[in-house]
Amino acid sequence: MIDLKQEEWMSISNRFLKWASNSIREMEIANCCVLLINQHGYIQEAFISNDVELQPDVMKLLHVGSCLLDYLGNDHAIVASIRSGQLECNSYMTLFNHQDLKATSAASKFDRSESLPAFWMGLISFEALTMDHIKVIFKALRHSFANEVELNLAQQNSERLSLLLDMGKAFHGRIDVNDVLNEVIRWMLSKFSMEQFDLLLTQDHNSLIHPVKPFVIQNPDHDLSSRVFLEGSLLVEVKHAGEPGEYIEVAAPLKGKQGIYGILHTNIAGQAVNEDDISFISMLAENAGKAFEVAKLYEQSNALIGELRIINEITKRLNRSLQLGEIFQFACDELTQIFKADYCCILQIDEMKSNLVIQASNSELFVHEKFDVQYGFAGSIYLSKEPVIISDYEYNNQVESKLMNITRARSLIGSPIIINGETVGAILLVHRRPNFFSYDNFKMLQVLSGHIGLAITNATLHSEMRRMVITDQLTGLYVRHYLYEQILIHQKKEYNGSLIVLDIDDFKKVNDNYGHQIGDEILIRVSSIITQNIRDTDIAARWGGEEFAIYLPSMTCENAYKVSNRIRKHIHLDTSPAVTISCGIASWNAEDEQLGVDHLFHKADTALYQAKKSGKNKIRMCKN
């Protein structure tokens, strides 16, 4: 037989007494005793008619065991037991007040079934009844009580089903996590007071609702909620049993198909927890767990869609620009806005791979500042190739960080910028509040840093391709068409400028006498000397063969002559075999009647021709 819970027996006992009173009266049975005996052999309830001098309270103390059950099952056996005094509770208290009684008895066991608990029912009649008569009466009583129990169970099942349907309707279709939590609170308040329960959430969910708290796993031997989380089933414990502060602790998991999302925990003091309370909490936790999972998945889906939209938009906008500076600044602005960070820094490794340089920041304090590759969080990210998240720098300040100290930031997330498996930089986002960035922010930054790395790669490749297109491969100087385009641009926005066209004298003899390899070395050396003797704003190009051109923005013809002469002297002294050059100089200003790149080159070529004609290793200026 299975053990009945105390509340189940209380329900059956109460219904038994009410049923027995009505049934005995309707069947007009006098001088009788109806017994309800539990599966352990104790008399749970005894209904005694008014004309029988029995003591019900005494009978309920009896453990009848198999002896009385056998007696009740045999004809007149109870009479012999009564008269022999075998049913005495002790020497002072007996079952009957006098001994000369005649009784007829019957008993039957209710077999175990899905709907009925296991127990015995007995009938003792003190009327002069035949055994056949008492068996008919007992059979009718037994059938009547069985119907009563079935009706009770059906009613309980109906109430539970109705409650389950109501809860299902309440939670069905809720796709907002806070709505689900508020619905749980509403149902709990319909049964318990606000002070008696907590909603302990295992998920990363911020809520200002009073019963909602973060769940922290503790020692399962001492913490019921932790044990429920590990075991995944509802548990009930009595705390401080027998003491004035006794209470019942109940914990149920908010469980979905994919895991446990929290614990519904309640302490009920000063009262017993009945089966209805446990059933209520169990059904509520089950419905809430499923609804919470659906709402969380919906929330995560929306967040994922939002992230994909952000990634798509940023990727498109990053790819619109092929200038590294623009990409760095755009990425910095967007990341600051997306993550609501106080400060953002994007760093790039320098050519020597010894320093990380801040290429973009929303604070002018940090722009273009350099840090050693082993310094701070950026250095740690660069060397380890791993992202970093710091919840509170105040309590996790083992890494020295100028960024954190100056900004007084507490939270940080950082990610490496990796291109083709090589770390080329790092992204740092900080906020003054502790625990500001979530784990989702942490993962999102890693995804975005990958796309920023791709944009940097595209811009770098584009820059390299453009450099190759506009640069002479042998000398490293610009090519002819680039110089032409740049002069055209300068003539549109500036007042004046000068052009130097120079040619290596007798270069064919160098190739003939020393070979083309030496000739190429001479060209490279001449190009280097030209680059070393002009300004950063000046533009030097290989015009073709051994001929070069230099454009000097906003420079007069006289100053251009000085530059030409300096270059001429250095070339003669610093080349081996020594070579000389001839130079032609032309200038323009906005007041000239005739402007244009072709006209400027024509004047410079004319001056060069005059220099060659006058004996080479000369400089001539074209005077308009």
Phi, psi and omega per residue, in radians:
M1 nan 2.618 3.129
I2 -1.611 2.631 3.098
D3 -1.276 2.382 3.040
L4 -1.578 2.418 3.026
K5 -1.216 2.638 -3.053
Q6 -0.995 -0.683 -3.097
E7 -1.215 -0.508 3.080
E8 -1.168 -0.741 3.122
W9 -1.158 -0.660 3.107
M10 -1.052 -0.744 3.138
S11 -1.128 -0.781 -3.134
I12 -1.168 -0.713 -3.133
S13 -1.075 -0.786 -3.137
N14 -1.096 -0.749 3.129
R15 -1.203 -0.552 3.134
F16 -1.099 -0.844 -3.109
L17 -1.097 -0.757 3.123
K18 -1.139 -0.729 3.129
W19 -1.144 -0.794 -3.100
A20 -1.070 -0.729 -3.139
S21 -1.058 -0.812 -3.131
N22 -1.212 -0.744 -3.050
S23 -1.190 -0.770 -3.139
I24 -1.093 -0.695 3.123
R25 -1.172 -0.764 -3.122
E26 -1.176 -0.614 -3.120
M27 -1.529 -0.045 3.080
E28 0.957 0.857 3.097
I29 -1.751 2.225 -3.113
A30 -1.996 2.855 3.068
N31 0.890 0.990 -3.102
C32 -2.413 2.886 3.097
C33 -2.415 2.204 3.114
V34 -1.927 2.200 -3.059
L35 -1.942 2.420 2.987
L36 -1.995 2.009 -3.006
I37 -2.044 2.233 -3.099
N38 -1.375 3.076 -3.019
Q39 -1.209 -0.232 3.117
H40 -1.604 -0.047 3.098
G41 1.663 0.091 3.086
Y42 -1.556 2.499 3.038
I43 -1.310 1.946 -3.090
Q44 -1.356 -0.807 3.105
E45 -2.508 2.635 3.060
A46 -2.390 2.097 3.046
F47 -1.754 2.157 -3.066
I48 -2.149 2.241 3.134
S49 -1.154 2.742 -2.998
N50 -1.108 -0.419 -3.059
D51 -1.623 0.230 3.097
V52 -1.970 2.216 -3.112
E53 -1.528 1.293 3.108
L54 -2.079 2.868 -3.136
Q55 -2.009 1.715 -3.093
P56 -1.020 -0.697 -3.110
D57 -1.113 -0.614 3.102
V58 -1.204 -0.721 -3.135
M59 -1.078 -0.613 -3.103
K60 -1.248 -0.182 3.078
L61 -1.528 -0.208 -3.041
L62 -1.356 2.419 2.919
H63 -1.813 1.780 -2.959
V64 -1.323 -0.474 3.123
G65 1.037 -2.895 -3.116
S66 -1.290 -0.364 -3.110
C67 -1.074 -0.960 -3.123
L68 -1.187 -0.618 3.110
L69 -1.089 -0.666 3.063
D70 -1.152 -0.735 3.130
Y71 -1.068 -0.776 -3.115
L72 -1.128 -0.473 -3.123
G73 -1.460 -0.165 -3.093
N74 -1.942 2.578 -3.140
D75 -1.069 2.197 3.014
H76 1.051 0.105 -3.098
A77 -1.134 -0.555 -3.137
I78 -1.102 -0.549 -3.100
V79 -1.138 -0.785 3.135
A80 -1.100 -0.655 -3.138
S81 -1.158 -0.743 -3.140
I82 -1.114 -0.853 -3.053
R83 -1.199 -0.479 3.130
S84 -1.470 -0.075 3.100
G85 1.337 0.372 -3.085
Q86 -1.312 -0.233 -3.098
L87 -1.775 0.402 3.098
E88 -1.219 2.401 3.066
C89 -1.357 -0.754 3.018
N90 -2.725 -3.002 -3.040
S91 -1.267 -0.235 -3.080
Y92 -1.898 -0.270 -3.018
M93 -2.259 2.101 -3.131
T94 -2.037 2.904 -3.101
L95 -1.218 -0.667 -3.122
F96 -2.050 2.655 3.109
N97 -1.396 -0.397 3.074
H98 -2.455 2.824 -2.915
Q99 -1.798 -0.354 -3.069
D100 -1.477 1.261 3.125
L101 -2.056 2.596 2.980
K102 -2.028 2.344 -3.080
A103 -2.465 2.619 3.023
T104 -2.110 2.391 -3.031
S105 -2.265 2.775 3.018
A106 -2.623 2.624 3.139
A107 -2.643 2.704 3.118
S108 -2.718 2.579 3.114
K109 -1.714 2.323 3.010
F110 -1.413 2.022 -3.102
D111 -1.203 2.698 3.115
R112 -1.144 2.396 3.041
S113 -2.586 3.087 -3.118
E114 -1.170 -0.537 -3.040
S115 -1.783 -0.365 -3.062
L116 -1.974 2.418 2.984
P117 -1.311 2.879 -3.124
A118 -1.588 2.234 3.095
F119 -2.837 2.979 3.087
W120 -1.912 2.651 3.021
M121 -2.276 2.312 -3.121
G122 -2.222 2.713 3.110
L123 -2.348 2.235 3.037
I124 -2.092 2.127 3.111
S125 -1.969 2.320 3.132
F126 -1.791 0.240 3.023
E127 -1.565 2.825 3.113
A128 -1.398 1.394 -3.116
L129 -1.927 2.567 3.032
T130 -1.340 2.864 3.137
M131 -1.153 -0.650 3.127
D132 -1.099 -0.714 -3.129
H133 -1.114 -0.813 -3.096
I134 -1.186 -0.554 3.108
K135 -1.155 -0.677 3.111
V136 -1.114 -0.788 3.141
I137 -1.094 -0.793 -3.108
F138 -1.115 -0.693 -3.137
K139 -1.081 -0.721 3.118
A140 -1.129 -0.738 3.129
L141 -1.128 -0.746 -3.123
R142 -1.089 -0.778 3.130
H143 -1.101 -0.687 -3.136
S144 -1.126 -0.764 -3.120
F145 -1.230 -0.615 3.085
A146 -1.045 -0.734 3.084
N147 -1.108 -0.674 3.139
E148 -1.095 -0.776 3.139
V149 -1.134 -0.769 3.118
E150 -1.054 -0.729 3.125
L151 -1.102 -0.708 3.123
N152 -1.114 -0.804 3.134
L153 -1.135 -0.685 3.112
A154 -1.105 -0.695 3.117
Q155 -1.130 -0.751 3.111
Q156 -1.098 -0.756 3.126
N157 -1.113 -0.652 3.124
S158 -1.142 -0.736 3.125
E159 -1.137 -0.725 3.127
R160 -1.163 -0.695 3.114
L161 -1.121 -0.736 3.114
S162 -1.090 -0.734 3.115
L163 -1.121 -0.729 -3.141
L164 -1.103 -0.725 3.122
L165 -1.136 -0.740 3.130
D166 -1.089 -0.733 3.108
M167 -1.149 -0.735 3.124
G168 -1.033 -0.753 3.113
K169 -1.122 -0.697 -3.098
A170 -1.126 -0.641 -3.082
F171 -1.636 -0.318 -3.072
H172 -1.124 2.311 3.054
G173 1.461 -0.013 3.122
R174 -1.420 2.099 -3.060
I175 -2.063 0.213 3.077
D176 -2.003 2.245 -3.065
V177 -1.031 -0.756 -3.132
N178 -1.138 -0.596 3.067
D179 -1.092 -0.734 3.117
V180 -1.097 -0.793 -3.135
L181 -1.096 -0.736 3.116
N182 -1.128 -0.595 3.121
E183 -1.206 -0.686 3.069
V184 -1.063 -0.780 -3.137
I185 -1.092 -0.718 -3.139
R186 -1.071 -0.766 -3.139
W187 -1.194 -0.683 3.120
M188 -1.153 -0.674 3.125
L189 -1.171 -0.419 3.082
S190 -1.253 -0.246 -3.086
K191 -2.095 -0.585 -3.061
F192 -2.325 2.993 3.089
S193 -1.547 2.845 -3.060
M194 -1.040 -0.615 -3.066
E195 -1.289 -0.131 -2.983
Q196 -1.687 -0.067 -3.068
F197 -2.538 2.747 3.080
D198 -2.353 2.625 2.991
L199 -1.931 1.861 -3.087
L200 -1.712 1.925 -3.046
L201 -1.708 2.324 3.071
T202 -1.509 -0.242 -3.087
Q203 -1.493 2.792 3.077
D204 -1.369 1.481 -3.065
H205 -2.392 2.091 3.122
N206 -1.523 2.246 3.138
S207 -2.564 2.433 3.103
L208 -1.693 0.059 3.124
I209 -1.200 2.351 -2.985
H210 -0.992 -0.866 -3.064
P211 -1.279 -0.240 -3.065
V212 -1.443 2.163 -3.123
K213 -2.418 2.728 3.064
P214 -1.254 2.510 3.135
F215 -1.615 2.248 3.117
V216 -2.138 2.123 -3.138
I217 -1.191 2.289 3.108
Q218 -2.163 -2.909 3.116
N219 -1.178 2.001 -3.089
P220 -1.060 -0.418 3.141
D221 -1.205 -0.400 -3.101
H222 -2.043 -0.204 -3.089
D223 -2.103 2.001 -3.070
L224 -1.147 -0.682 -3.120
S225 -1.098 -0.689 3.122
S226 -1.143 -0.679 3.126
R227 -1.177 -0.663 3.095
V228 -1.114 -0.711 3.127
F229 -1.087 -0.713 -3.119
L230 -1.298 -0.665 -3.094
E231 -1.535 -0.445 3.087
G232 1.323 0.408 3.133
S233 -2.490 2.761 -3.111
L234 -1.167 2.442 3.103
L235 -2.328 2.588 3.129
V236 -2.270 2.371 3.095
E237 -2.389 2.524 3.018
V238 -1.648 2.193 -3.111
K239 -1.866 2.403 3.115
H240 0.968 0.822 -3.093
A241 -1.012 2.350 3.112
G242 1.375 -0.057 3.141
E243 -1.759 2.866 -3.137
P244 -1.037 -0.525 -3.111
G245 -1.630 0.416 -3.095
E246 -1.089 2.399 3.061
Y247 -2.634 2.889 -3.137
I248 -1.865 2.227 3.104
E249 -1.863 2.225 -3.138
V250 -2.202 2.357 3.085
A251 -2.387 2.310 -3.128
A252 -2.309 2.434 -3.116
P253 -1.373 2.408 2.954
L254 -1.527 1.619 -2.925
K255 -2.009 2.346 3.006
G256 -1.994 -2.944 -3.134
K257 -1.247 -0.465 -3.055
Q258 -1.723 -0.094 3.127
G259 2.724 -3.044 3.129
I260 -1.758 2.207 -3.036
Y261 -1.782 -0.156 3.133
G262 3.008 -3.104 -3.124
I263 -2.266 2.263 2.992
L264 -1.609 1.958 -2.998
H265 -2.095 2.339 3.127
T266 -2.517 2.512 3.005
N267 -2.032 2.147 -3.122
I268 -2.018 1.948 -3.055
A269 -1.726 2.615 2.989
G270 1.247 0.252 3.102
Q271 -2.746 2.725 3.107
A272 -1.431 2.545 3.065
V273 -1.567 2.043 -3.134
N274 -1.586 3.080 -3.074
E275 -1.097 -0.572 3.128
D276 -1.129 -0.689 3.114
D277 -1.109 -0.795 -3.142
I278 -1.114 -0.774 3.133
S279 -1.085 -0.710 3.136
F280 -1.080 -0.854 -3.121
I281 -1.123 -0.708 -3.132
S282 -1.094 -0.835 -3.139
M283 -1.148 -0.702 3.138
L284 -1.109 -0.775 -3.139
A285 -1.130 -0.690 -3.140
E286 -1.112 -0.849 3.132
N287 -1.137 -0.728 -3.117
A288 -1.144 -0.702 3.135
G289 -1.067 -0.786 3.134
K290 -1.147 -0.762 -3.135
A291 -1.162 -0.680 3.126
F292 -1.101 -0.714 3.129
E293 -1.086 -0.786 3.128
V294 -1.081 -0.796 -3.130
A295 -1.134 -0.681 -3.136
K296 -1.181 -0.721 3.105
L297 -1.120 -0.693 3.105
Y298 -1.128 -0.737 3.119
E299 -1.099 -0.777 3.132
Q300 -1.151 -0.640 3.103
S301 -1.112 -0.784 3.102
N302 -1.089 -0.720 3.123
A303 -1.116 -0.702 3.132
L304 -1.141 -0.741 3.098
I305 -1.079 -0.743 3.096
G306 -1.084 -0.726 3.119
E307 -1.114 -0.758 3.132
L308 -1.103 -0.651 3.120
R309 -1.146 -0.755 3.120
I310 -1.101 -0.803 3.140
I311 -1.055 -0.773 -3.130
N312 -1.092 -0.785 -3.107
E313 -1.154 -0.786 -3.131
I314 -1.119 -0.723 -3.136
T315 -1.057 -0.781 3.132
K316 -1.088 -0.768 -3.097
R317 -1.254 -0.581 3.075
L318 -1.139 -0.677 -3.094
N319 -1.339 -0.205 3.082
R320 -1.231 -0.515 -3.099
S321 -1.820 2.432 3.091
L322 -2.041 0.301 3.077
Q323 -1.808 2.176 -3.069
L324 -1.015 -0.748 -3.134
G325 -1.035 -0.753 3.115
E326 -1.135 -0.701 -3.140
I327 -1.111 -0.807 3.136
F328 -1.052 -0.813 -3.086
Q329 -1.208 -0.701 3.100
F330 -1.099 -0.794 3.132
A331 -1.062 -0.721 3.130
C332 -1.081 -0.823 -3.130
D333 -1.092 -0.772 -3.100
E334 -1.180 -0.770 -3.133
L335 -1.101 -0.707 3.110
T336 -1.048 -0.722 -3.115
Q337 -1.276 -0.774 -3.093
I338 -1.089 -0.807 -3.066
F339 -1.645 0.037 3.127
K340 0.918 0.716 -3.113
A341 -1.411 2.673 3.042
D342 -1.323 -0.692 -3.121
Y343 -2.451 2.568 3.096
C344 -2.381 2.413 3.061
C345 -2.348 2.348 3.036
I346 -2.046 2.114 -3.060
L347 -1.961 2.610 3.115
Q348 -2.308 2.470 3.118
I349 -1.248 2.478 3.133
D350 -1.403 3.093 -3.060
E351 -1.119 -0.564 -3.135
M352 -1.451 -0.097 -3.133
K353 0.980 0.660 3.121
S354 -2.013 -0.359 -3.119
N355 -2.330 2.612 2.975
L356 -1.786 2.191 -3.063
V357 -1.900 2.287 3.090
I358 -1.318 1.922 -3.107
Q359 -1.543 -0.422 3.138
A360 -2.687 2.476 3.091
S361 -2.778 2.676 3.070
N362 -1.503 0.151 3.044
S363 -2.235 2.258 -3.131
E364 -1.189 -0.227 -3.136
L365 -1.131 -0.446 -2.990
F366 -1.962 -0.176 -3.052
V367 -1.056 2.267 3.107
H368 1.158 0.182 3.069
E369 -1.308 2.551 -3.082
K370 -1.941 2.533 3.087
F371 -2.345 2.517 3.069
D372 -1.078 2.571 -3.073
V373 -1.127 -0.212 3.120
Q374 -1.791 0.125 -3.061
Y375 -1.763 2.420 2.940
G376 1.166 -2.960 -3.111
F377 -1.219 -0.603 3.114
A378 -1.104 -0.731 3.106
G379 -1.133 -0.721 3.112
S380 -1.088 -0.739 3.119
I381 -1.144 -0.751 -3.113
Y382 -1.098 -0.768 -3.070
L383 -1.307 -0.644 -3.080
S384 -1.566 -0.320 -3.059
K385 1.074 0.385 -3.106
E386 -2.046 2.491 3.076
P387 -1.233 2.855 -3.095
V388 -2.344 2.454 2.981
I389 -2.334 2.247 3.123
I390 -2.107 2.062 -3.121
S391 -1.330 -0.700 -3.133
D392 -2.615 1.828 -3.092
Y393 -1.128 -0.439 -3.136
E394 -1.073 -0.579 -3.134
Y395 -1.887 0.112 3.139
N396 -2.518 1.077 -2.999
N397 -1.929 0.613 3.116
Q398 -1.172 -0.473 3.132
V399 -1.644 2.155 3.100
E400 -1.219 2.290 -3.088
S401 -2.495 1.989 3.080
K402 -1.138 -0.663 3.134
L403 -1.045 -0.837 -3.112
M404 -1.185 -0.681 -3.090
N405 -1.218 -0.786 -3.110
I406 -1.184 -0.754 -3.081
T407 -1.460 -0.178 -3.070
R408 0.996 0.654 -3.130
A409 -1.390 2.666 3.123
R410 -1.978 -0.597 -3.111
S411 -1.887 2.547 3.132
L412 -2.592 2.434 2.890
I413 -2.268 2.446 -3.130
G414 -2.505 2.649 -3.122
S415 -2.530 2.515 3.079
P416 -1.322 2.648 2.964
I417 -1.766 1.957 -3.031
I418 -2.008 2.263 3.103
I419 -2.192 2.105 3.136
N420 0.923 0.735 3.094
G421 1.401 -0.035 -3.118
E422 -1.978 2.288 3.120
T423 -1.305 2.149 -3.120
V424 -1.973 -0.083 -3.124
G425 3.118 -2.971 -3.119
A426 -2.638 2.685 3.080
I427 -2.081 2.284 3.112
L428 -2.162 2.287 3.055
L429 -2.209 2.298 -3.100
V430 -2.311 2.767 3.073
H431 -2.522 2.600 -3.078
R432 -1.273 -0.403 -3.141
R433 -1.447 2.433 3.051
P434 -1.267 2.691 3.101
N435 0.963 0.602 -3.064
F436 -1.381 -0.739 -3.063
F437 -1.550 2.371 3.128
S438 -1.571 2.977 3.093
Y439 -1.150 -0.539 3.073
D440 -1.137 -0.674 3.053
N441 -1.063 -0.736 -3.137
F442 -1.027 -0.812 -3.141
K443 -1.215 -0.673 -3.122
M444 -1.096 -0.711 -3.137
L445 -1.094 -0.665 3.120
Q446 -1.087 -0.704 3.120
V447 -1.143 -0.828 -3.104
L448 -1.145 -0.616 3.126
S449 -1.115 -0.556 3.061
G450 -1.122 -0.732 3.120
H451 -1.230 -0.617 3.066
I452 -1.125 -0.685 3.080
G453 -1.061 -0.706 3.105
L454 -1.122 -0.712 3.122
A455 -1.120 -0.702 3.092
I456 -1.109 -0.705 3.110
T457 -1.063 -0.821 -3.136
N458 -1.068 -0.774 -3.131
A459 -1.137 -0.679 3.137
T460 -1.150 -0.765 3.117
L461 -1.113 -0.716 3.133
H462 -1.129 -0.717 3.124
S463 -1.110 -0.708 -3.136
E464 -1.183 -0.725 3.117
M465 -1.116 -0.740 3.127
R466 -1.121 -0.686 3.113
R467 -1.080 -0.701 3.136
M468 -1.164 -0.610 -3.120
V469 -1.219 -0.661 -3.039
I470 -1.733 0.084 -3.071
T471 -2.090 2.408 3.046
D472 -1.302 2.192 -3.023
Q473 -1.153 -0.548 -3.094
L474 -1.352 -0.867 -2.987
T475 -1.682 -0.360 -3.070
G476 1.422 -0.048 3.073
L477 -1.418 2.881 3.101
Y478 -1.168 2.803 3.097
V479 -1.581 3.002 -3.000
R480 -1.056 -0.802 -3.046
H481 -1.198 -0.543 3.109
Y482 -1.167 -0.769 3.104
L483 -1.059 -0.732 3.131
Y484 -1.034 -0.806 -3.130
E485 -1.106 -0.731 -3.091
Q486 -1.182 -0.691 3.089
I487 -1.093 -0.696 3.120
L488 -1.057 -0.741 3.125
I489 -1.141 -0.769 -3.109
H490 -1.152 -0.625 -3.136
Q491 -1.193 -0.354 3.137
K492 -1.456 -0.408 -3.021
K493 -2.132 -0.099 -3.104
E494 -2.086 2.959 -3.077
Y495 -1.546 -0.642 -3.081
N496 -2.684 3.047 3.117
G497 3.127 2.936 -3.118
S498 -2.327 2.672 3.126
L499 -2.208 2.289 3.057
I500 -1.945 2.210 3.004
V501 -2.000 2.160 -3.094
L502 -2.248 2.649 -3.074
D503 -2.403 2.373 3.106
I504 -1.285 2.207 -3.099
D505 -1.251 2.363 3.050
D506 0.900 0.730 -3.092
F507 -1.168 -0.503 3.129
K508 -1.071 -0.627 3.117
K509 -1.139 -0.601 3.102
V510 -1.093 -0.802 3.118
N511 -1.133 -0.700 -3.114
D512 -1.195 -0.705 -3.056
N513 -1.461 -0.607 -3.027
Y514 -2.006 -0.220 -3.123
G515 1.692 2.816 -3.066
H516 -1.214 -0.476 3.129
Q517 -1.132 -0.794 3.078
I518 -1.129 -0.656 3.100
G519 -1.046 -0.716 3.106
D520 -1.134 -0.689 3.115
E521 -1.107 -0.634 3.082
I522 -1.125 -0.742 3.128
L523 -1.087 -0.711 -3.141
I524 -1.168 -0.719 -3.123
R525 -1.174 -0.741 3.107
V526 -1.066 -0.719 3.136
S527 -1.098 -0.711 3.141
S528 -1.131 -0.735 3.132
I529 -1.117 -0.704 3.111
I530 -1.052 -0.836 -3.103
T531 -1.074 -0.664 -3.095
Q532 -1.267 -0.305 -3.028
N533 -1.984 0.292 3.061
I534 -2.202 2.923 3.140
R535 -1.341 2.864 3.083
D536 -1.131 -0.476 -3.121
T537 -1.452 -0.246 3.120
D538 -1.337 2.696 -3.062
I539 -2.138 2.054 3.129
A540 -1.899 2.426 -3.114
A541 -2.459 2.672 2.989
R542 -1.536 1.991 -3.025
W543 -1.390 -0.447 3.105
G544 2.662 2.316 -3.139
G545 1.047 -2.148 3.120
E546 -1.716 0.275 -3.090
E547 -1.798 2.396 -3.100
F548 -2.226 2.769 3.096
A549 -2.435 2.477 3.133
I550 -2.292 2.189 3.059
Y551 -1.814 2.295 -3.113
L552 -2.063 1.735 -3.093
P553 -1.065 2.469 3.039
S554 0.959 0.571 3.139
M555 -2.098 2.412 3.137
T556 -1.345 2.913 -3.131
C557 -1.130 -0.660 -3.122
E558 -1.117 -0.768 3.107
N559 -1.185 -0.606 3.095
A560 -1.107 -0.591 3.102
Y561 -1.087 -0.743 3.127
K562 -1.070 -0.747 3.120
V563 -1.093 -0.776 -3.131
S564 -1.068 -0.752 -3.110
N565 -1.140 -0.678 3.118
R566 -1.112 -0.759 3.123
I567 -1.129 -0.759 -3.126
R568 -1.011 -0.767 -3.120
K569 -1.156 -0.786 -3.113
H570 -1.120 -0.688 -3.137
I571 -1.114 -0.715 -3.125
H572 -1.169 -0.588 -3.089
L573 -1.519 -0.510 -2.949
D574 -1.899 0.303 3.091
T575 -2.024 2.594 3.128
S576 -2.516 2.029 -0.049
P577 -1.092 2.636 -3.082
A578 -1.180 2.373 3.079
V579 -2.243 2.857 3.079
T580 -2.123 2.880 3.115
I581 -2.271 2.719 2.982
S582 -2.021 2.476 -3.048
C583 -2.219 2.475 2.975
G584 -2.121 2.331 -3.062
I585 -2.107 2.375 3.044
A586 -2.389 2.569 3.126
S587 -2.290 2.924 3.107
W588 -2.532 2.768 2.937
N589 -2.538 2.942 -2.986
A590 -1.157 -0.292 -3.110
E591 -1.568 -0.067 3.126
D592 -1.080 2.499 3.113
E593 -1.198 -0.617 -3.113
Q594 -2.115 2.082 3.130
L595 -2.070 2.791 3.096
G596 2.522 2.637 -3.104
V597 -1.179 -0.739 -3.125
D598 -1.094 -0.722 3.130
H599 -1.114 -0.695 3.141
L600 -1.131 -0.760 3.121
F601 -1.164 -0.634 3.111
H602 -1.062 -0.742 3.140
K603 -1.163 -0.713 -3.137
A604 -1.178 -0.669 3.096
D605 -1.117 -0.668 3.118
T606 -1.112 -0.723 3.118
A607 -1.170 -0.667 3.111
L608 -1.110 -0.729 3.115
Y609 -1.040 -0.706 3.134
Q610 -1.167 -0.647 3.124
A611 -1.145 -0.731 3.124
K612 -1.137 -0.717 -3.070
K613 -1.196 -0.485 -3.072
S614 -1.501 0.074 3.041
G615 2.154 0.085 3.109
K616 1.175 2.979 -3.057
N617 0.911 0.645 -3.101
K618 -2.191 2.887 3.064
I619 -2.231 2.270 3.095
R620 -2.245 2.527 3.118
M621 -1.954 2.457 3.092
C622 -1.599 2.118 -3.108
K623 -1.676 1.247 3.077
N624 0.628 nan nan
